[in-house]
Amino acid sequence: MAVKIVKKDFLLDENGKVKNYGFSKDMVLTYNKKVAKTPRNIKEQDTYYISNGRFALRLSITDFYSFGMLSASVVDFIKKRCYFNSSKIKKNKSLSILASNEKIGISQLKTNNAEFTFEKQDAQIHLTGKFKEFFTEFSPADLKFDFVLKGNPEEVFMESCCFKNPYQFCLGSSYCQLTAAGRFNINNDEYGIDGEEALATGHYYRAALPHKIEIRGASLQTVLENGKPLTVHLTMGPGDNEINDKSLLYFDGKLETVDEVNIYVQKKGYGKDYMGTWTFYSRDGKIELIFEPLMQNKYKKFGFFTFQNHHQVFGVFSGKIKLDSGEELKIKNVTGYSQHIFNLW
């Protein structure tokens, strides 16, 4: 069972071993990267998911040991179209491209054909970027985006995961129910995301992962008919799921945790049918959801002693969510995404 961390402390001890693992409703752990003993395995990432039910964007800056990467997903739920592209560049191993502070700073990366900037200033986050020839389905077209996210949630969900190797770790934090306003383009046509339905979630990961890792997850955000916002972010793995077993739901400005979510993907032959129905259940009975895919981005790569298989699926969620108060929320056809990531390197 996951342990609630209440005391401010460092993630790693002076020898680079994981000192604290568990969860919190505050950012109580300091990521002391300098003492980490496995720098080549460290992966750091800032990700934002913006949606209004019609459109969605998922934007990431990732910092690896020797290279940086930008990635973006752009989704049109009405036309059932999704676009994905990424760009990476070699960098100085000692160069940090992500902000070291959770609440203030700039994360920025420029590659040969793209440039993203995530600027955080307390209660406001400014996301800007451009990606040359991002869209290739029709004639090559660039992606440009400019968004301002606002909000100062009182609570942040933080989880520190452990592995068999005490020098490996995963520290994640999530900020939910930020308001979003901005514009982006699809194949040279410009669109806006704003208004009461426009929400955003920010996720920050700092990890030194094992050579074999498998993660399943899902995310949705919406404003219910009563006008109250709901955000759900579910994960299964990494690490020992009996210890690292917390997911989050954020309803009307209040953060609640969810115990040990099980995520099932339909089988298809010897593999999985990612365009089939997904099901989500939690041990505490708070989550009973099904997910019906509409479209997917997939990435598979084989190498010398390496294998990467990523499936990111966009669609709609329906089902029941139970709050700590006993109140039951019913949702139907709420847009969001699910993903299954498997890495071996």
N, C-alpha and C positions, 0 to 999 in steps of 0.2 A: 504494500500500500504506500502511496506517495506521502511524503512528509511535508508539512507546511513549514516554510522557513519564515521566521519573524524577525531575526536579528541580522542587522547589516554586517556583511563579512565579504571576504574574497571568495571567488569561485574555486581557485586552485591554492594549494598550500605552497610553501617556499620551495618544495621539491618538484612542483609541477603536477602533483596528483590532485584529483578531484576532491575538494574539501567539503563541499556542500551540494547535495542534490535533493530535489523536491520541487515545490511550487510555492508561489506567493501572489498576493494581490498588490504587490508593490515591487519596484525594482530594487531589491535589497542586496543583490550580489554584484560585486565589482568584478569585471572581466579583466583580470591581471594577465594579459597575454604574454608579457615578457618572460614569465617563468615557465611557459609551456615547453614541454620536451619533444613535441612532435610537430615542428613548424611546417614540414612538408605536407602534413595531412590537414592543416587548418583551412577551413572554408568559412568565409564571412559573407553575409548577404543582407541587404536591405530590400524589402519588397513591399509594394503598395497595390492594393486591389480596390478599384473604383468602379461603381456600378449604379445604375438607376433603373434596372429592370429591362430596359431596351438595349443599352450598350454596356460594355464592361471593358476595362483595361487592367492588365496585370503587368507591372513594370518592376524590373529588378536590376540592381548593380551587385555583382558578385566579385569578391576579392579572393583569389587563390594564392598559393605560395609564389608562383612565378608568372602568373598572368591574371588579367582582369577580364570580365565579361559583362556585356549588357544583353538583356533579353526583354522581349515585350510580347504580350498577347493582346489582340484587339478583337472584340466579339460583337457581332450584331445578332441578338437573340431572335429578332423578328424574321430576318432573312435567312437565319440559320447559317451564318458564315463566321468562321474564325480564322484569324491570321496569326502566325507566329514566326519570329525571326530572332536571331542572336548574332552577336559580333564580339570577338575577343581579340586581345592584344597582349603580347609579352610585356612585362613590366619589371622594374627593379624589385628584387625580392624584399627589400627593406621599405619600399614605398607603400604607404597606407592610402587607400582610395576611399575609405569609409570614415564617417565622422566617429570620433571616439566617445562622444557624449550622446546620451539618449535624447536629450531635450534641445540641444543647440549644436550647430555645426553644419558642415557641407560634405556630402558624399558626391563624388564626381568622377567620371571616367570618359575619356575620349579615345575612340579607336579610329581606324582608317576610314570608316564610313558611318560612324554614329557618335553621338555625344549626349549623355544624360547628366543632369544635375538635380540632386535632392537637397534642398536647403531647409534646415530645421531651425526655427526661432521660437522656442517655448510653445505657445498655443497655435502656431501657424507653420505649415510646411508648404514650400513652393517646389513643384515638380515641373521641370522643363526638359525638353529633349527633341532631337531630330535623328532620323535613321534613313539614310539614302537607299532608295530602291527596296524599301521594306516590303511593299506589296508587289508580288510578281504574278498573281493569277491572271491579270489582264495586261495592260502595258505597265512597265515598271513605274512605281510611284513612291514618293517619300512619305514617311510618317513624321508628323510633328505634333507635339502636345505641350500644353501649358495649363497647369492646374494649381489651384490654391486649396489646401485642406486646412480646416479650422476646427478647433475643439480642444478642450483641456480635461479629458476624462479623469475623474478622481482616482480611478483604479486602473492598473495595468496588470495584465496576466503575464507572469514570468514562470518559466519552467527550466530546471537544470536536470539534464539526463545523464545517467551513468552507464558505463559499459564494463565488460569483464576486465579490460585493460584500464587500470586506474588513471592512466595518462590521457585517455580519450574522453571527450565530453561533448555536450551540446547544450548551449545556453540560448534560450529563445524568449522573446518578449513580444507582446501584441498590444497595440492601441486600437480601440474600436470606436465606432460611431462618430467618426470625424465627418463633418460636412464637406462636400466637394463641389467645386465650381471651376469650370474651365472648358477648353475646346481641344479637339483633335481632328485629324482628317483620315478618311478612308478613300483611297484611289482618287485623291485630289478634291473630294467633296468634304467640306468642313461640317462638323457636328459639335453640339454643346452638351455637356452634362452639368446640370444644376437643378435647383428646386428642392422641394421637401423629400423627394425620393432618392436624391443623390447622396450616397454614403461612401465612406472609404475606411479601410483598415490597413494599418501598418504593421509589418512583421520584421523583426530584427533577429538574425541568427548568427551565432558565433560558435564554431564547432571544430573539433579535431576528431574525425570520424574513423571507424574501422575500415578495413579494406572491403568488407562486404556490408552493405547497408540496404535496408528495405523500409520504405515509408509509405503509408496510405493516409490520405487526408481529404478534407472537404471544407468548403467555406461558402456561406450564404449571408446576405444582408438585405433587409427590406424594412419598409415602414408598414405596419399592420393597419387594418381598417380603422382601429381606434386611434390612429395617429402616433402610436408608440413605436420607436425603432427597435429592431431585433437583429442581432449579429450572432452567428454560430460558427465556430471554427473547431473542427474535429481532427484529431490525429491518432494514428495507431502506429507506434514506433516513433523515433528510433529507440534503441536501447531495450532494456527489460520492461515489457509492457505491464508486468505486475507491479513494478516499482514506479515507472514513469507513466502513470495511467490517467493523467488529468488533461481534459480538454476544457474549452470555455464556451459559455453563452453569455451574451450581454443584452439585457432587456431593459429598455427605458432608463438607461444610464446606470444600471446596477450590474456588476459582474458576479456571475455564479460559475462554479466549476462543475465538471461532469466527470464521473468515474469510469475509467476503462471502457473506451468505445471499441466495439467490434465492427469492422467494415468488411462486407462480403461483396465480391464481384462474381458474377455468373461465370461458370466454366464453359469453354468451347473447345471440344476435343481435348488436347493435352495442355491447352493454355486457358486464357480468360477472355470472355466476351466483354470488352470495355464499352461497347455500345449497347450492351444489355442492361437490365435493371441492377442497380446497386442498392444494398440495404445497410442501414446503420442502427445499431442497438447499443445502449450503454448498460453497464452492470447495475447502476442505481435506478434504472427505469425512466430517466429523464429524457432520453432520446429514442424515438421510434420513427425513423424516416426512410423513405425510398427516394431514389434519384433516377430520373429518366433522362439519359443522354440525348442531346441534339446534334452534337458535333465534337470533334476531338482534334487535338494536336498530339502527334506522337513522334518520338525520336528514339532511334535504335542505332547503336554503334558497337562494332566488334573491333578489338585490337589485340595486341600481343599480351596475353594474360589479363585483358580488360574486357568488360561488357557493361554497356549502359542501355537500359530500357525504361523509357519515360512515357507515361500516358497521362495527358491532361485533358479532361473531358468536361465540356460545358453543357448544362441542361437545366432541369427544373426539379425542385424538391417538394415533396408533400409528406404530411404525417403529423405527429404529435410531439410537443415539447412540454415537459412538466417543470415548473419552477420550484424553488425551495419552499415557497409559500403554499404549495399545493395547487396553485392555479395551472390550468392546462391550456396551452396555446395550440391552435390548429392552423397549419399552413397548407396551401395548395398552389402548386405551380410557381414557386418562388425560384427565381434564377440564381445560379451559382455555379461552382465547379467542384469536381472531385479529381484526385490524382493518385497515381501509383508509380513510385519511383524505386527502381532497383539498380544499384551500382556495385560493380565488382572490379577493383583495380589493385 
